[in-house]
Amino acid sequence: MDRQRDPRGALVRPYAVTRGRTEPLQDIALEAVLVASPTQIAESRFAGHDKHRIATVCEGRPESLAEIAAYTRLPLGVARVLVADMVAEGLLTLQTAAPATGFEERMEMLGRVLSGLREL
């Protein structure tokens, strides 16, 4: 079967990166700000291609989890698992987490994140 025509190829590979895990080690909000230092980027080279790619996206400027997923073209669930792993391993620094807000405020924030992603 031609891999380009096989829809399973696009889904299986990203989740193979997380070894089938769908739940992150820690809950990181979509709008949480992450950054990587030069040392973290150098160390990420030994953590695998996808983790190194994520670290380089966060080099020199803070990025949200949603932006990381968009820039790397990884499914959001996969990016969430990898980013949480990287924070736990010290390969990314979680600058800020989303403050505890109500449903309305959170939906407004997600709307702004989505609008920003569509502009990419």
Phi and psi in radians as a Rosetta constraint file:
Dihedral C 1 N 2 CA 2 C 2 CIRCULARHARMONIC -1.177 0.35
Dihedral N 2 CA 2 C 2 N 3 CIRCULARHARMONIC 2.174 0.35
Dihedral C 2 N 3 CA 3 C 3 CIRCULARHARMONIC -1.077 0.35
Dihedral N 3 CA 3 C 3 N 4 CIRCULARHARMONIC -0.629 0.35
Dihedral C 3 N 4 CA 4 C 4 CIRCULARHARMONIC -1.166 0.35
Dihedral N 4 CA 4 C 4 N 5 CIRCULARHARMONIC -0.456 0.35
Dihedral C 4 N 5 CA 5 C 5 CIRCULARHARMONIC -1.680 0.35
Dihedral N 5 CA 5 C 5 N 6 CIRCULARHARMONIC -0.195 0.35
Dihedral C 5 N 6 CA 6 C 6 CIRCULARHARMONIC -1.505 0.35
Dihedral N 6 CA 6 C 6 N 7 CIRCULARHARMONIC 1.918 0.35
Dihedral C 6 N 7 CA 7 C 7 CIRCULARHARMONIC -1.159 0.35
Dihedral N 7 CA 7 C 7 N 8 CIRCULARHARMONIC -0.340 0.35
Dihedral C 7 N 8 CA 8 C 8 CIRCULARHARMONIC -1.194 0.35
Dihedral N 8 CA 8 C 8 N 9 CIRCULARHARMONIC -0.510 0.35
Dihedral C 8 N 9 CA 9 C 9 CIRCULARHARMONIC -1.055 0.35
Dihedral N 9 CA 9 C 9 N 10 CIRCULARHARMONIC -0.636 0.35
Dihedral C 9 N 10 CA 10 C 10 CIRCULARHARMONIC -1.271 0.35
Dihedral N 10 CA 10 C 10 N 11 CIRCULARHARMONIC -0.431 0.35
Dihedral C 10 N 11 CA 11 C 11 CIRCULARHARMONIC -1.671 0.35
Dihedral N 11 CA 11 C 11 N 12 CIRCULARHARMONIC -0.630 0.35
Dihedral C 11 N 12 CA 12 C 12 CIRCULARHARMONIC -1.225 0.35
Dihedral N 12 CA 12 C 12 N 13 CIRCULARHARMONIC -0.804 0.35
Dihedral C 12 N 13 CA 13 C 13 CIRCULARHARMONIC -1.019 0.35
Dihedral N 13 CA 13 C 13 N 14 CIRCULARHARMONIC -0.885 0.35
Dihedral C 13 N 14 CA 14 C 14 CIRCULARHARMONIC -1.038 0.35
Dihedral N 14 CA 14 C 14 N 15 CIRCULARHARMONIC -0.704 0.35
Dihedral C 14 N 15 CA 15 C 15 CIRCULARHARMONIC -1.316 0.35
Dihedral N 15 CA 15 C 15 N 16 CIRCULARHARMONIC -0.314 0.35
Dihedral C 15 N 16 CA 16 C 16 CIRCULARHARMONIC -1.206 0.35
Dihedral N 16 CA 16 C 16 N 17 CIRCULARHARMONIC -0.526 0.35
Dihedral C 16 N 17 CA 17 C 17 CIRCULARHARMONIC -1.071 0.35
Dihedral N 17 CA 17 C 17 N 18 CIRCULARHARMONIC -0.619 0.35
Dihedral C 17 N 18 CA 18 C 18 CIRCULARHARMONIC -1.645 0.35
Dihedral N 18 CA 18 C 18 N 19 CIRCULARHARMONIC 0.139 0.35
Dihedral C 18 N 19 CA 19 C 19 CIRCULARHARMONIC 0.994 0.35
Dihedral N 19 CA 19 C 19 N 20 CIRCULARHARMONIC 0.622 0.35
Dihedral C 19 N 20 CA 20 C 20 CIRCULARHARMONIC 1.451 0.35
Dihedral N 20 CA 20 C 20 N 21 CIRCULARHARMONIC -0.065 0.35
Dihedral C 20 N 21 CA 21 C 21 CIRCULARHARMONIC -1.239 0.35
Dihedral N 21 CA 21 C 21 N 22 CIRCULARHARMONIC 2.403 0.35
Dihedral C 21 N 22 CA 22 C 22 CIRCULARHARMONIC -2.042 0.35
Dihedral N 22 CA 22 C 22 N 23 CIRCULARHARMONIC -0.178 0.35
Dihedral C 22 N 23 CA 23 C 23 CIRCULARHARMONIC -1.897 0.35
Dihedral N 23 CA 23 C 23 N 24 CIRCULARHARMONIC 2.237 0.35
Dihedral C 23 N 24 CA 24 C 24 CIRCULARHARMONIC -1.270 0.35
Dihedral N 24 CA 24 C 24 N 25 CIRCULARHARMONIC 2.804 0.35
Dihedral C 24 N 25 CA 25 C 25 CIRCULARHARMONIC -1.127 0.35
Dihedral N 25 CA 25 C 25 N 26 CIRCULARHARMONIC -0.591 0.35
Dihedral C 25 N 26 CA 26 C 26 CIRCULARHARMONIC -2.448 0.35
Dihedral N 26 CA 26 C 26 N 27 CIRCULARHARMONIC 2.637 0.35
Dihedral C 26 N 27 CA 27 C 27 CIRCULARHARMONIC -1.383 0.35
Dihedral N 27 CA 27 C 27 N 28 CIRCULARHARMONIC 2.067 0.35
Dihedral C 27 N 28 CA 28 C 28 CIRCULARHARMONIC -2.049 0.35
Dihedral N 28 CA 28 C 28 N 29 CIRCULARHARMONIC 2.163 0.35
Dihedral C 28 N 29 CA 29 C 29 CIRCULARHARMONIC -1.166 0.35
Dihedral N 29 CA 29 C 29 N 30 CIRCULARHARMONIC 2.678 0.35
Dihedral C 29 N 30 CA 30 C 30 CIRCULARHARMONIC -1.007 0.35
Dihedral N 30 CA 30 C 30 N 31 CIRCULARHARMONIC -0.599 0.35
Dihedral C 30 N 31 CA 31 C 31 CIRCULARHARMONIC -1.651 0.35
Dihedral N 31 CA 31 C 31 N 32 CIRCULARHARMONIC 0.092 0.35
Dihedral C 31 N 32 CA 32 C 32 CIRCULARHARMONIC -1.068 0.35
Dihedral N 32 CA 32 C 32 N 33 CIRCULARHARMONIC 2.463 0.35
Dihedral C 32 N 33 CA 33 C 33 CIRCULARHARMONIC -1.702 0.35
Dihedral N 33 CA 33 C 33 N 34 CIRCULARHARMONIC 2.232 0.35
Dihedral C 33 N 34 CA 34 C 34 CIRCULARHARMONIC -2.183 0.35
Dihedral N 34 CA 34 C 34 N 35 CIRCULARHARMONIC 2.591 0.35
Dihedral C 34 N 35 CA 35 C 35 CIRCULARHARMONIC -2.524 0.35
Dihedral N 35 CA 35 C 35 N 36 CIRCULARHARMONIC 2.682 0.35
Dihedral C 35 N 36 CA 36 C 36 CIRCULARHARMONIC -2.192 0.35
Dihedral N 36 CA 36 C 36 N 37 CIRCULARHARMONIC 2.307 0.35
Dihedral C 36 N 37 CA 37 C 37 CIRCULARHARMONIC -1.451 0.35
Dihedral N 37 CA 37 C 37 N 38 CIRCULARHARMONIC 2.886 0.35
Dihedral C 37 N 38 CA 38 C 38 CIRCULARHARMONIC -0.977 0.35
Dihedral N 38 CA 38 C 38 N 39 CIRCULARHARMONIC -0.664 0.35
Dihedral C 38 N 39 CA 39 C 39 CIRCULARHARMONIC -1.139 0.35
Dihedral N 39 CA 39 C 39 N 40 CIRCULARHARMONIC -0.755 0.35
Dihedral C 39 N 40 CA 40 C 40 CIRCULARHARMONIC -1.118 0.35
Dihedral N 40 CA 40 C 40 N 41 CIRCULARHARMONIC -0.664 0.35
Dihedral C 40 N 41 CA 41 C 41 CIRCULARHARMONIC -1.127 0.35
Dihedral N 41 CA 41 C 41 N 42 CIRCULARHARMONIC -0.763 0.35
Dihedral C 41 N 42 CA 42 C 42 CIRCULARHARMONIC -1.071 0.35
Dihedral N 42 CA 42 C 42 N 43 CIRCULARHARMONIC -0.746 0.35
Dihedral C 42 N 43 CA 43 C 43 CIRCULARHARMONIC -1.184 0.35
Dihedral N 43 CA 43 C 43 N 44 CIRCULARHARMONIC -0.555 0.35
Dihedral C 43 N 44 CA 44 C 44 CIRCULARHARMONIC -1.174 0.35
Dihedral N 44 CA 44 C 44 N 45 CIRCULARHARMONIC -0.333 0.35
Dihedral C 44 N 45 CA 45 C 45 CIRCULARHARMONIC -1.053 0.35
Dihedral N 45 CA 45 C 45 N 46 CIRCULARHARMONIC -0.452 0.35
Dihedral C 45 N 46 CA 46 C 46 CIRCULARHARMONIC -1.657 0.35
Dihedral N 46 CA 46 C 46 N 47 CIRCULARHARMONIC 0.012 0.35
Dihedral C 46 N 47 CA 47 C 47 CIRCULARHARMONIC -1.726 0.35
Dihedral N 47 CA 47 C 47 N 48 CIRCULARHARMONIC -0.052 0.35
Dihedral C 47 N 48 CA 48 C 48 CIRCULARHARMONIC 2.043 0.35
Dihedral N 48 CA 48 C 48 N 49 CIRCULARHARMONIC 2.763 0.35
Dihedral C 48 N 49 CA 49 C 49 CIRCULARHARMONIC -1.019 0.35
Dihedral N 49 CA 49 C 49 N 50 CIRCULARHARMONIC -0.849 0.35
Dihedral C 49 N 50 CA 50 C 50 CIRCULARHARMONIC -1.155 0.35
Dihedral N 50 CA 50 C 50 N 51 CIRCULARHARMONIC -0.710 0.35
Dihedral C 50 N 51 CA 51 C 51 CIRCULARHARMONIC -1.177 0.35
Dihedral N 51 CA 51 C 51 N 52 CIRCULARHARMONIC -0.667 0.35
Dihedral C 51 N 52 CA 52 C 52 CIRCULARHARMONIC -1.135 0.35
Dihedral N 52 CA 52 C 52 N 53 CIRCULARHARMONIC -0.707 0.35
Dihedral C 52 N 53 CA 53 C 53 CIRCULARHARMONIC -1.075 0.35
Dihedral N 53 CA 53 C 53 N 54 CIRCULARHARMONIC -0.744 0.35
Dihedral C 53 N 54 CA 54 C 54 CIRCULARHARMONIC -1.096 0.35
Dihedral N 54 CA 54 C 54 N 55 CIRCULARHARMONIC -0.769 0.35
Dihedral C 54 N 55 CA 55 C 55 CIRCULARHARMONIC -1.077 0.35
Dihedral N 55 CA 55 C 55 N 56 CIRCULARHARMONIC -0.716 0.35
Dihedral C 55 N 56 CA 56 C 56 CIRCULARHARMONIC -1.194 0.35
Dihedral N 56 CA 56 C 56 N 57 CIRCULARHARMONIC -0.517 0.35
Dihedral C 56 N 57 CA 57 C 57 CIRCULARHARMONIC -1.099 0.35
Dihedral N 57 CA 57 C 57 N 58 CIRCULARHARMONIC -0.604 0.35
Dihedral C 57 N 58 CA 58 C 58 CIRCULARHARMONIC -1.595 0.35
Dihedral N 58 CA 58 C 58 N 59 CIRCULARHARMONIC 0.146 0.35
Dihedral C 58 N 59 CA 59 C 59 CIRCULARHARMONIC -1.336 0.35
Dihedral N 59 CA 59 C 59 N 60 CIRCULARHARMONIC 2.167 0.35
Dihedral C 59 N 60 CA 60 C 60 CIRCULARHARMONIC 1.399 0.35
Dihedral N 60 CA 60 C 60 N 61 CIRCULARHARMONIC -0.205 0.35
Dihedral C 60 N 61 CA 61 C 61 CIRCULARHARMONIC -2.711 0.35
Dihedral N 61 CA 61 C 61 N 62 CIRCULARHARMONIC 2.438 0.35
Dihedral C 61 N 62 CA 62 C 62 CIRCULARHARMONIC -1.216 0.35
Dihedral N 62 CA 62 C 62 N 63 CIRCULARHARMONIC 2.476 0.35
Dihedral C 62 N 63 CA 63 C 63 CIRCULARHARMONIC -2.289 0.35
Dihedral N 63 CA 63 C 63 N 64 CIRCULARHARMONIC 2.614 0.35
Dihedral C 63 N 64 CA 64 C 64 CIRCULARHARMONIC -1.461 0.35
Dihedral N 64 CA 64 C 64 N 65 CIRCULARHARMONIC 2.830 0.35
Dihedral C 64 N 65 CA 65 C 65 CIRCULARHARMONIC -1.013 0.35
Dihedral N 65 CA 65 C 65 N 66 CIRCULARHARMONIC -0.727 0.35
Dihedral C 65 N 66 CA 66 C 66 CIRCULARHARMONIC -1.098 0.35
Dihedral N 66 CA 66 C 66 N 67 CIRCULARHARMONIC -0.705 0.35
Dihedral C 66 N 67 CA 67 C 67 CIRCULARHARMONIC -1.174 0.35
Dihedral N 67 CA 67 C 67 N 68 CIRCULARHARMONIC -0.683 0.35
Dihedral C 67 N 68 CA 68 C 68 CIRCULARHARMONIC -1.040 0.35
Dihedral N 68 CA 68 C 68 N 69 CIRCULARHARMONIC -0.787 0.35
Dihedral C 68 N 69 CA 69 C 69 CIRCULARHARMONIC -1.078 0.35
Dihedral N 69 CA 69 C 69 N 70 CIRCULARHARMONIC -0.720 0.35
Dihedral C 69 N 70 CA 70 C 70 CIRCULARHARMONIC -1.175 0.35
Dihedral N 70 CA 70 C 70 N 71 CIRCULARHARMONIC -0.822 0.35
Dihedral C 70 N 71 CA 71 C 71 CIRCULARHARMONIC -1.138 0.35
Dihedral N 71 CA 71 C 71 N 72 CIRCULARHARMONIC -0.648 0.35
Dihedral C 71 N 72 CA 72 C 72 CIRCULARHARMONIC -1.536 0.35
Dihedral N 72 CA 72 C 72 N 73 CIRCULARHARMONIC -0.156 0.35
Dihedral C 72 N 73 CA 73 C 73 CIRCULARHARMONIC 1.035 0.35
Dihedral N 73 CA 73 C 73 N 74 CIRCULARHARMONIC 0.547 0.35
Dihedral C 73 N 74 CA 74 C 74 CIRCULARHARMONIC -1.640 0.35
Dihedral N 74 CA 74 C 74 N 75 CIRCULARHARMONIC 2.553 0.35
Dihedral C 74 N 75 CA 75 C 75 CIRCULARHARMONIC -1.000 0.35
Dihedral N 75 CA 75 C 75 N 76 CIRCULARHARMONIC 2.527 0.35
Dihedral C 75 N 76 CA 76 C 76 CIRCULARHARMONIC -0.966 0.35
Dihedral N 76 CA 76 C 76 N 77 CIRCULARHARMONIC -0.711 0.35
Dihedral C 76 N 77 CA 77 C 77 CIRCULARHARMONIC -1.086 0.35
Dihedral N 77 CA 77 C 77 N 78 CIRCULARHARMONIC -0.697 0.35
Dihedral C 77 N 78 CA 78 C 78 CIRCULARHARMONIC -1.184 0.35
Dihedral N 78 CA 78 C 78 N 79 CIRCULARHARMONIC -0.799 0.35
Dihedral C 78 N 79 CA 79 C 79 CIRCULARHARMONIC -1.061 0.35
Dihedral N 79 CA 79 C 79 N 80 CIRCULARHARMONIC -0.702 0.35
Dihedral C 79 N 80 CA 80 C 80 CIRCULARHARMONIC -1.082 0.35
Dihedral N 80 CA 80 C 80 N 81 CIRCULARHARMONIC -0.753 0.35
Dihedral C 80 N 81 CA 81 C 81 CIRCULARHARMONIC -1.158 0.35
Dihedral N 81 CA 81 C 81 N 82 CIRCULARHARMONIC -0.820 0.35
Dihedral C 81 N 82 CA 82 C 82 CIRCULARHARMONIC -1.124 0.35
Dihedral N 82 CA 82 C 82 N 83 CIRCULARHARMONIC -0.747 0.35
Dihedral C 82 N 83 CA 83 C 83 CIRCULARHARMONIC -1.126 0.35
Dihedral N 83 CA 83 C 83 N 84 CIRCULARHARMONIC -0.753 0.35
Dihedral C 83 N 84 CA 84 C 84 CIRCULARHARMONIC -1.074 0.35
Dihedral N 84 CA 84 C 84 N 85 CIRCULARHARMONIC -0.709 0.35
Dihedral C 84 N 85 CA 85 C 85 CIRCULARHARMONIC -1.065 0.35
Dihedral N 85 CA 85 C 85 N 86 CIRCULARHARMONIC -0.760 0.35
Dihedral C 85 N 86 CA 86 C 86 CIRCULARHARMONIC -1.151 0.35
Dihedral N 86 CA 86 C 86 N 87 CIRCULARHARMONIC -0.660 0.35
Dihedral C 86 N 87 CA 87 C 87 CIRCULARHARMONIC -1.113 0.35
Dihedral N 87 CA 87 C 87 N 88 CIRCULARHARMONIC -0.784 0.35
Dihedral C 87 N 88 CA 88 C 88 CIRCULARHARMONIC -1.116 0.35
Dihedral N 88 CA 88 C 88 N 89 CIRCULARHARMONIC -0.584 0.35
Dihedral C 88 N 89 CA 89 C 89 CIRCULARHARMONIC -1.496 0.35
Dihedral N 89 CA 89 C 89 N 90 CIRCULARHARMONIC -0.076 0.35
Dihedral C 89 N 90 CA 90 C 90 CIRCULARHARMONIC 1.403 0.35
Dihedral N 90 CA 90 C 90 N 91 CIRCULARHARMONIC 0.298 0.35
Dihedral C 90 N 91 CA 91 C 91 CIRCULARHARMONIC -1.579 0.35
Dihedral N 91 CA 91 C 91 N 92 CIRCULARHARMONIC -0.246 0.35
Dihedral C 91 N 92 CA 92 C 92 CIRCULARHARMONIC -2.418 0.35
Dihedral N 92 CA 92 C 92 N 93 CIRCULARHARMONIC 2.640 0.35
Dihedral C 92 N 93 CA 93 C 93 CIRCULARHARMONIC -1.943 0.35
Dihedral N 93 CA 93 C 93 N 94 CIRCULARHARMONIC 2.220 0.35
Dihedral C 93 N 94 CA 94 C 94 CIRCULARHARMONIC -1.466 0.35
Dihedral N 94 CA 94 C 94 N 95 CIRCULARHARMONIC 1.861 0.35
Dihedral C 94 N 95 CA 95 C 95 CIRCULARHARMONIC -1.274 0.35
Dihedral N 95 CA 95 C 95 N 96 CIRCULARHARMONIC -0.912 0.35
Dihedral C 95 N 96 CA 96 C 96 CIRCULARHARMONIC -2.501 0.35
Dihedral N 96 CA 96 C 96 N 97 CIRCULARHARMONIC 2.561 0.35
Dihedral C 96 N 97 CA 97 C 97 CIRCULARHARMONIC -1.891 0.35
Dihedral N 97 CA 97 C 97 N 98 CIRCULARHARMONIC 2.764 0.35
Dihedral C 97 N 98 CA 98 C 98 CIRCULARHARMONIC -1.136 0.35
Dihedral N 98 CA 98 C 98 N 99 CIRCULARHARMONIC 2.351 0.35
Dihedral C 98 N 99 CA 99 C 99 CIRCULARHARMONIC -1.206 0.35
Dihedral N 99 CA 99 C 99 N 100 CIRCULARHARMONIC 2.717 0.35
Dihedral C 99 N 100 CA 100 C 100 CIRCULARHARMONIC -1.148 0.35
Dihedral N 100 CA 100 C 100 N 101 CIRCULARHARMONIC 2.040 0.35
Dihedral C 100 N 101 CA 101 C 101 CIRCULARHARMONIC -2.310 0.35
Dihedral N 101 CA 101 C 101 N 102 CIRCULARHARMONIC 2.966 0.35
Dihedral C 101 N 102 CA 102 C 102 CIRCULARHARMONIC -1.362 0.35
Dihedral N 102 CA 102 C 102 N 103 CIRCULARHARMONIC 3.028 0.35
Dihedral C 102 N 103 CA 103 C 103 CIRCULARHARMONIC -1.036 0.35
Dihedral N 103 CA 103 C 103 N 104 CIRCULARHARMONIC -0.772 0.35
Dihedral C 103 N 104 CA 104 C 104 CIRCULARHARMONIC -1.065 0.35
Dihedral N 104 CA 104 C 104 N 105 CIRCULARHARMONIC -0.822 0.35
Dihedral C 104 N 105 CA 105 C 105 CIRCULARHARMONIC -1.126 0.35
Dihedral N 105 CA 105 C 105 N 106 CIRCULARHARMONIC -0.698 0.35
Dihedral C 105 N 106 CA 106 C 106 CIRCULARHARMONIC -1.153 0.35
Dihedral N 106 CA 106 C 106 N 107 CIRCULARHARMONIC -0.726 0.35
Dihedral C 106 N 107 CA 107 C 107 CIRCULARHARMONIC -1.139 0.35
Dihedral N 107 CA 107 C 107 N 108 CIRCULARHARMONIC -0.649 0.35
Dihedral C 107 N 108 CA 108 C 108 CIRCULARHARMONIC -1.116 0.35
Dihedral N 108 CA 108 C 108 N 109 CIRCULARHARMONIC -0.758 0.35
Dihedral C 108 N 109 CA 109 C 109 CIRCULARHARMONIC -1.099 0.35
Dihedral N 109 CA 109 C 109 N 110 CIRCULARHARMONIC -0.769 0.35
Dihedral C 109 N 110 CA 110 C 110 CIRCULARHARMONIC -1.107 0.35
Dihedral N 110 CA 110 C 110 N 111 CIRCULARHARMONIC -0.636 0.35
Dihedral C 110 N 111 CA 111 C 111 CIRCULARHARMONIC -1.087 0.35
Dihedral N 111 CA 111 C 111 N 112 CIRCULARHARMONIC -0.724 0.35
Dihedral C 111 N 112 CA 112 C 112 CIRCULARHARMONIC -1.170 0.35
Dihedral N 112 CA 112 C 112 N 113 CIRCULARHARMONIC -0.689 0.35
Dihedral C 112 N 113 CA 113 C 113 CIRCULARHARMONIC -1.096 0.35
Dihedral N 113 CA 113 C 113 N 114 CIRCULARHARMONIC -0.793 0.35
Dihedral C 113 N 114 CA 114 C 114 CIRCULARHARMONIC -1.057 0.35
Dihedral N 114 CA 114 C 114 N 115 CIRCULARHARMONIC -0.755 0.35
Dihedral C 114 N 115 CA 115 C 115 CIRCULARHARMONIC -1.051 0.35
Dihedral N 115 CA 115 C 115 N 116 CIRCULARHARMONIC -0.745 0.35
Dihedral C 115 N 116 CA 116 C 116 CIRCULARHARMONIC -1.116 0.35
Dihedral N 116 CA 116 C 116 N 117 CIRCULARHARMONIC -0.676 0.35
Dihedral C 116 N 117 CA 117 C 117 CIRCULARHARMONIC -1.174 0.35
Dihedral N 117 CA 117 C 117 N 118 CIRCULARHARMONIC -0.607 0.35
Dihedral C 117 N 118 CA 118 C 118 CIRCULARHARMONIC -1.194 0.35
Dihedral N 118 CA 118 C 118 N 119 CIRCULARHARMONIC -0.416 0.35
Dihedral C 118 N 119 CA 119 C 119 CIRCULARHARMONIC -1.353 0.35
Dihedral N 119 CA 119 C 119 N 120 CIRCULARHARMONIC -0.247 0.35
